[in-house]
Every structure is written in structure tokens, then in C-alpha cells.
């Protein structure tokens, strides 16, 4: 299935990045690209607007499946455009892109039915997650003949909330934890020291050790002692079978 997308973003570089990322099957080539893209479907960018007036005219002509909408535009506020879309009962899903940190902005976005809220600077793996959830919702409506609890859980995110409800300890964030876990999945037969893993994912040895010990305690990794050239023991971590 192909999904039509309109990008409303006044920063030309950001708009181009989003367009390229959506059009290429595995994301944008380069160091920022996740090694394993969550996206399976292809996207068609049917329009790009850099201001509110152009966007308004564009969305009177077409109704895309998805709108990537910046909040702060040169001639207005993206939330006002979202309000107008909802008044006109436009069914497009809307992901908001913003550098705004005000809680009130998030609250209004939720009230207006935004399907996701991406804070700048954008993280491409977080965008991938948002797109994967968008695809799941679209697939639900496409496949379902009647409402089921499984369908409702998918649409309202109950399954995702269940999976992410475990509180992480202080000093452990979900993004870095996922990067380290993904590295082990990709190199399933390889054992890493804290230094090697730190070099691989771009964190310090002590930071890597903190995450490795957490994954070890969680049962995701196993560990063995390794002795270096000077005989100092060091743990080597490997993904648990």
C-alpha cells in the first residue's frame, strides 16, 4: 500500500530531509539512518509547503493520508491549520513537528487529534516509530470489517503502552538502551566489552557498562570474564539465547 503525504515545513533542509527519507525504502543514506528500518510501506510525497497560506491552498486541493505539520510557520501557527482541518472533517492523520516545548502546545495538539508529536531536532528512528504506528492504524481500518478489542488496542496504543510501562532506572534512557540492544541483535554471535560497545554506539565506556549491566540484570544479556594482555579481567557481554 502506498500512502500520500504532504509536508508543511518552513525550513527547507528539514523538508528535503523528510521527503528523501519517506521516498527511499530504507531511509536516508548516511550515518543518521537506522540500520533496520521499521517502515515497510512506501510513501508518495504529493506536496510540500513552506508557509500557512500555501499549505491551506494545497490542502483545499488534495486530502493526503498523512500530513507532517510544523507548528511555527512564517505566516501563522500550524495548530490553526489543524483546527481548520478538523472543522472541515478532513480525515488526514497529522503528525506535528515542533521545537516548541510548552506543555500547553502538546495539550492542544492532543485535543485537536494529532496522531503524533515530534520534537525538533528530529530523531529519524523516532520518526520511523511514528510511521510504523501510522501504518498499523491504516492497516486496521483497511482490514477490519467490525470493531474488535485487538483493533481498538492497536488504534489507541494500549499494546505499546503495556510494552513500555516498565520504568527505567535513573541514568538509563530508552533511546540509548534500544541502540545497544539493537547492536547485540545485529551482531548476535559477537561478545562485546563495555569499551567495544561504547565505541560502537558512541558513548563512553562507563555509560556503556551501566546499560550493559541493566540488560544483564534484565536477562537480555549474558556475561563472561575475559582477560586482557596484562591479565586484568573484564566482562564480555553477549545477547542471551
N, C-alpha and C positions, 0 to 999 in steps of 0.2 A: 504494500500500500504506500502511496506517495502522499505526503502532507504539504499543503500550501502554506507559506509563511510570509508575513510582512514584517520588516524590521524598521522600527521607528527609533532612531538614534542620531543625535546631532554630532557626535564625534565620529568623523569619517573612518579613522583607523579601527575603531571598535565595530562599526557597522560592517566594514570589509572583513574583519576577522570572523564575525558571526556568520556572514554569508558564506565565506570559504569553508568554515567549519561545518556548516549544515550541508553544503553541497558535496564535500568529499566524503566517501563512505566510511573512512576511519578517522575523521577529524583532520585538523590542520597539521601538515608535515612540520616537524620541528620538535624541540625539546619539551614544549608545553603539552604535547599530545599524549593522552593516556595510552598505555601500551595495549590495553584491552578495552576497546570502546563498548559502552553499554548499548549504543544505538544499533538497531537492526534495520529500521525502515529508512527510506530515503526522503529527503525534503526538497521542495522546489520553492526557491525564494521568488515570489511573484511581485515584490515591490519593496523599495527602500525609501524612507522619508527622513529628512533631517530637521523638520520642524512641524509644529502642530497644524498649521494651515494645510501643508502638503499632505500630511497624514490624514487629515479629515476628508480632504477631497478623494484621496486614494481609497479610503475605507467606505466611501459612498459608492465607489465603482465596483469594488470586489469585497468578498467576505471570505477571508482565508481561514484555514483550520486553526492557525496559531499566529499570535501577534507577540513579538518581542518589543516591549514598550519602555523607553526611557522616561523617567518621571520629569526631570528638569530639561525642558526644551527651550530654545531661544525665544519663542513667542508664546509660551504658556506652560501649563502643567499637564503631564501625561494622565494624571488622575482625573482631570476634567474630561479628557478624551474618553477614558474608560467609563466615566459616568454617562457620557453621551451614548456610548456603545450599548450600555445596559438599558438605557431608556429606549433605544431603538430595537431592543431584543436581538441584537447581533449575537450569534452563538459562538463566535470565535473564542478560543481559550486565550488568555492573556497572561504572559509572564512579564513581570515588571523588572526593569534593570535600573539600579539607582545607586548613587553614592550617599544618599540621604540616610541618616542613622536615627531619625526621630521615630519613637515608638508610635506616635500618632499617625505617621505616614503608613506604617505597617498595618495599624488597626483599620484605617480607611480602605487600604488595598484589600484586606480580607472582607470587609463589608461589601465591597463592590464586586467580589467574586473573582479576584485574581487567582490563577491556579498556582502561581509560584512567585517568589520574591528573591531576586538575585542581587546581592550587594557587590558593588564595584570596589576594588578591581575584581573582575570576573575570574573565577577559577573554572577552567574548562571541564574538569572532572565533575564539579558541582552542576554545571550546565548539562552535562551528559546524564546525570541522575534525574534532573528535571525533565529532560526529553524522554527518558525511559518511562517515567511516571505518566507523562502526557500520552505516550503510545499505549500504555496499559489501559488508560481511561478510554481512549478512542477505540481500542480493540473490544473493550467491554460493550460499548454501545453498538458496535458493528455486529458482534456475535450473539448477543443476548436476545432472546425472544420474550423473556419475562424477568422480573426482578428477583434475584436470589441474594442470600446473605453474603456469599462469596463476592458477588458483583459489588454490593454496597461496600464491603470491606476494602475492595480494591479502589473504588471511586473516592472513598473518604479517608483512605490512608491508614486504616486500622491495622493492616498487616505490617506496614512499615513501622508504625509506632510500637507495635509489640516487639519487633526485632531490635529497635534502637532504645528501648526503655531502660536498659541497664546503665546506671550512672558510672561514668569513668572516674578513676581516682584523680586527685589533683596532679597536674603536670603531664597528663595523658590526654591528648585531643584526638578526636575521631579521624580527622584527615590524615595526620601522620601515622596513626595506628593502621589505617587502611592501606597506606602506601607500603608500610613494612610488611603487612600481611600479604599484600599482592605480590611483593618481591619474592616471598617464600613460595607462593603458589606458582609463580613463573619459573622459579628455579627449584622445583620440588625435590630434586635429588642432591641439592647442594647444602652444605652446612656453613654457617657464617659466624664469625666472631662479631663482637659489638663494633669493633673498628671497621670491619669489612662492610657490615650493614650500614653503618653511618656514612661511609664513603658512597655506597650505592644509592641511598635515598637523600643524601645531602644534609645530614645532621651530625652533631658531634658524637664522639664515642660514648660519653656519659649519657647523652639523651637516648641514643640507640639502645644502650643497656637497660634503661628504665622501661622502654617499650618491650624489649625482648623478655625481660623478667615478668612483665604483666602478661604477655602472651603465654609464657611458660606456666605461670600460675593458673591461667585460664584453660590450660590443657590444649592450646593450639600448637605449641611447640614442644620439642624435647631438647635436652641439652646433655652434652658430654664434655669431659675435661680434655683439653688439648695442651700440649707442652711445646712452647716455642724454642728457639735456638738456644736461649740462655736458661731453659728449664723452668721458666715461670708458667704456672698453669693458667689457662684461660678457657672460659666456656665457649663451646661451639654449639650453635643453635640450629635446629632443623625442624621443618614442618612435621607435625605429628601425623601418623598414618591413621 
